[in-house]
Amino acid sequence: MHSPCSKSMPSYAIYRPSASEVDAQPAIDERKRKRMISNRESARRSRMRKQQQLDDLTNQVAQLKTQNGQIEMQISLQRRQYTTVEVENAILRAQLHELTQRLQSLAPVLGITEEIGGMAMGRPEIPAHLLRPWQLPYSERVIVATDNMLPF
């Protein structure tokens, strides 16, 4: 049967591509190379998009910080103006109270002067709303201010 000198093939076969497969190999390699180049280009475009988004967001942050600073300055100015108006209002109320007290204290003196002098002085009647400035002569309305009424 078999001679000990004969060479036998192993039980598994060594794969050898056929001639058509060998011819197709450069086409497959070319497709892989094109796909690799395409993937690299796609990754580059993706990185560029992300960088552009980052730049846009950085610019937006800078712009918002600038706007924030401007708004803070406007708020500070409005607060100073409000404080100034409050102080002026308090001064005017104090002056009104003082003048009302003086007027009320002079009314009896004028009455005594009329009695002693025997002649009536042309003293106009003092309107009630001047004697009681805290009671306004017109109907009271509640004025409500909202945040969106301010220009900032």
C-alpha positions in Angstrom: 0.0 0.0 0.0 1.7 3.0 1.1 5.4 3.1 1.2 7.0 4.7 4.1 8.9 7.0 1.8 5.8 8.5 0.3 4.7 11.9 1.6 1.2 12.2 2.8 -0.9 15.4 2.9 -2.0 16.6 6.2 -5.7 16.2 7.1 -6.3 19.9 6.7 -5.8 21.8 3.5 -3.8 24.9 3.1 -5.9 27.7 1.6 -4.6 29.1 -1.6 -6.6 31.8 -3.3 -7.7 31.1 -6.8 -6.5 33.2 -9.7 -9.8 35.2 -9.8 -9.5 35.9 -6.1 -5.9 37.1 -6.5 -7.1 39.4 -9.3 -9.9 40.8 -7.0 -7.5 41.5 -4.1 -6.2 44.8 -5.5 -9.9 45.9 -5.9 -10.7 45.0 -2.3 -7.5 46.7 -1.1 -8.5 49.8 -3.1 -12.0 49.8 -1.6 -10.5 49.5 1.9 -8.1 52.3 1.2 -10.9 54.6 -0.1 -13.1 53.7 2.9 -10.2 54.5 5.2 -9.6 57.9 3.5 -13.4 58.6 3.6 -13.5 57.8 7.3 -10.5 60.0 8.0 -12.1 62.9 6.1 -15.4 62.3 7.9 -13.6 62.4 11.3 -11.8 65.6 10.2 -15.1 67.2 9.3 -16.6 66.1 12.6 -13.7 67.6 14.5 -14.0 70.8 12.6 -17.8 71.0 13.3 -17.1 70.4 17.0 -14.4 73.0 17.0 -16.8 75.5 15.3 -19.5 74.7 17.9 -17.0 75.3 20.7 -15.9 78.6 19.2 -19.5 79.7 18.8 -20.3 78.8 22.4 -17.2 80.6 23.6 -18.2 83.7 21.7 -21.7 83.4 23.0 -20.4 83.2 26.6 -18.3 86.3 26.1 -21.3 88.1 24.6 -23.6 87.1 27.5 -21.0 88.2 30.0 -20.9 91.6 28.4 -24.7 91.8 28.4 -24.7 90.7 32.0 -22.3 93.5 32.9 -24.4 96.0 31.1 -27.6 94.8 32.9 -25.8 94.9 36.3 -24.8 98.5 35.6 -28.3 99.4 34.6 -29.7 97.8 37.8 -27.2 99.6 39.9 -28.1 102.9 38.2 -31.8 102.2 38.7 -31.2 101.4 42.4 -29.3 104.6 42.9 -32.1 106.6 41.2 -34.7 104.8 43.3 -32.8 105.6 46.5 -32.6 109.2 45.4 -36.3 109.4 44.8 -37.0 107.7 48.1 -34.9 110.2 50.0 -36.5 113.1 48.1 -39.9 111.7 48.9 -39.1 111.3 52.6 -37.9 114.9 52.7 -41.0 116.2 51.0 -43.3 114.2 53.4 -41.4 115.6 56.3 -41.8 119.2 54.9 -45.5 118.6 54.3 -45.9 117.3 57.9 -44.0 120.3 59.3 -46.0 122.8 57.2 -49.3 121.2 58.1 -48.4 121.4 61.8 -47.4 125.0 61.5 -50.6 125.8 59.7 -52.7 124.1 62.4 -50.8 125.9 65.2 -51.4 129.3 63.5 -55.1 128.8 63.1 -56.0 129.4 66.8 -53.6 132.4 66.9 -55.5 133.9 64.0 -58.8 133.3 65.7 -57.6 135.0 68.9 -56.3 137.9 66.8 -59.7 138.3 65.2 -61.5 138.3 68.6 -59.1 140.8 70.1 -59.0 143.1 67.1 -62.7 142.9 66.6 -62.4 142.5 62.9 -62.5 139.5 60.8 -59.4 138.8 58.8 -60.0 137.3 55.5 -58.9 133.9 56.4 -59.6 131.3 53.8 -60.9 128.0 55.0 -58.2 125.3 54.9 -59.3 122.4 52.8 -59.5 119.1 54.8 -57.1 117.3 52.5 -54.4 119.8 53.4 -54.9 119.2 57.1 -54.9 115.4 56.7 -52.5 114.7 53.8 -52.5 111.0 54.7 -56.1 110.8 53.6 -56.2 111.5 49.9 -59.2 113.3 48.5 -59.5 110.9 45.6 -60.1 107.3 45.5 -57.2 105.1 46.3 -55.8 102.8 43.7 -53.3 100.2 44.3 -50.5 100.5 41.7 -48.7 97.2 41.1 -45.3 97.2 39.4 -44.0 94.1 37.7 -40.5 93.2 36.8 -41.1 93.4 33.1 -42.0 97.1 33.4 -38.4 98.1 33.8 -36.4 98.7 30.6 -33.7 96.2 31.3 
